[in-house]
Each structure stands twice: as C-alpha cells, then as structure tokens.
Amino acid sequence: MPKLKLKTHRGLAKRIKITGTGKVRAMRAGNRHLLTSKSAKRKRTLGKPMPLPKAESKTIRILLPYGT
C-alpha cells in the first residue's frame, strides 16, 4: 500500500509565511478599522509582519508539513 501524503492546511498557508531561516511570520491584528484613534507609529507597525512565538510555531509546523 502506498504511503499517504501529508496535506498542507490551506487556510493557514494563506495567513502565514515561513522565512528562509525557518521562523514563522504573520500579519498583526487591529489594522482594519478604527484607525483614526491610533497613532501613525502604531499603524506603521501594524502593517509589518511579526514573528510568532516558538510555542505556536510547533503547531504551525504540523499544519504546514512542507513549509510553504
């Protein structure tokens, strides 16, 4: 019987990116609405991806077996 292939979790693959060094990065929350009350510095920071903690990275590696 052939070995089963692992499937990538497509919903997660669209939301995160694995860097060349293996770190997991995702966009920050809170940049969709109510932006007038936030400072320019805060909005600028929200537009950049952030590295996720190692505890979450372990779970993500299971859902993304091939590191898309």
Beta strands, then each sheet from edge to edge (+ up, - down):
strand 1: 16-18
strand 2: 24-26
strand 3: 50-51
sheet 1: 1+ 2- 3+
end
